[in-house]
């Protein structure tokens, strides 16, 4: 049985000479191979690469280099392009696609010494809230195998408490890192839009997509962001904003700072048990000298509606590249011309949720409907942004539940898309505003399902999330409660 | 807003999605449900509100006009496609019908 190591503990262990990265990596690989079939967390295990990277890290550490993420085993959501390793976005459309390059963020992680155990499960092209739309099938929730792990990044979120790696990379467009983190008792980090370069990470909705990670602790989240944050010439949406030393915010005093509780994040749409656990969390922080204030974000309830116009519109445009030529070719059967090739490739290659989103987007962007849907949603987006700007004049951070409810049953919401979409009702508004947010474990319901505390901060103030998150975590340490497998 | 089967067929064709009859039936109900839900956006007063297309205020980011060899061996880009290749090009089906 492997220890419930954090990144920090492994780095300490390495520098004390307690074990080597090769030893540790072999243990993770062994555990992964034994238990993954039961949970379906990884869709592809890159054993050769992992052992090669671990050996390289061991060499560096023998020479005294314990910097960055040296020798730390990780998972990558299967939308991060990895040279020579199949990258599918968990879609039949991309089965067999082997990128000839590493995404810049992947290269940064490799250069920092991280060890890639493989690729983790996700909803198809990251479109979903439960990992049920993956062409490889659902991932099981580590705390109750009859429940979903959340999504889209259910694989990366489930990998952490199961100790299938120490951390895992993800993408968050409307909640795809934070919501599964809350369903799986992990820390889920969503950065400011543009804080981490997206180039080489398969796009979903380009005005919303962000790159983040799932970790055990808030400190680990800061350690990873210290490596991934920055600008890159291959992503022109990364502003020249100063990159801070995020680990400096761990354990920094929070007394006198102000927390805002948006009343709309605590209304009747939120399960009673979830609301109570989050209020308990607020009390913990109050005891550390923060000032708590009720605030209002009155248009919160329109977030999901605006998102389900804007995001499918961008999805429909981004998915146009899957034309069966550069990607997703079918076996050469019964296809006579190019149009038929498009229709068949896309009809067979995309699953139901992709088809729904592509069609909603195509409709919302079509002549005659553009103003009523897409333009209207973009204006509502402005209203939501202004609301956040207004409350942040008054408070340092905002807090609420990550999701209105804990993990739901596999299959429970599959036939009703709208009931599925509202799982992200409390993460979507901050995604539309492009602000950062973090999910921190906040305890368990009576049925034993994890609940996450959501902390949000103004753009490029990720440091505040680590400051508040670590203050809360140091009093609670729910991350230590891992499933007994 | 009720999406008819004909409308769904048209949207699917515009998006070049080949759907069967059962899918068209299913999606016309589900898409109608989604459009009914997003109708609530009309409750929000957006008079004199500008639309947002990006959130961090960046405009016209300029880039030096120089070639970077992201993938040095260009044959590897061709290898990513499953289609047959000829003379360093991907062989596709005919574009024009008879």
Interface residues (C-beta under 8 A of the other chain):
Chain A: X96 X97 X98 X99 X100 X101 X192 X193 X194 X207 X233 X234 X236 X237 X239 X299 X301 X302 X304 X305 X306 X308 X309 X316 X323 X325 X326 X327 X329 X335 X336 X337 X338 X339 X340 X341 X342 X343 X344 X346 X347 X348 X350 X352 X355 X356 X358 X359 X360 X362 X363 X366 X373 X375 X376 X377 X378 X379 X380 X381 X382 X383 X385 X416 X417 X418 X421 X433 X434 X459
Chain B: X3 X8 X11 X12 X13 X14 X15 X16 X17 X18 X19 X20 X23 X26 X27 X30 X31 X33 X34 X35 X37 X38 X39 X40 X41 X42 X43 X44 X46 X49 X50 X51 X52 X53 X54 X55 X56 X57 X58 X61 X63 X68 X70 X71 X73 X76 X77 X79 X80 X81 X82 X83 X90 X92 X93 X94 X95 X96 X97
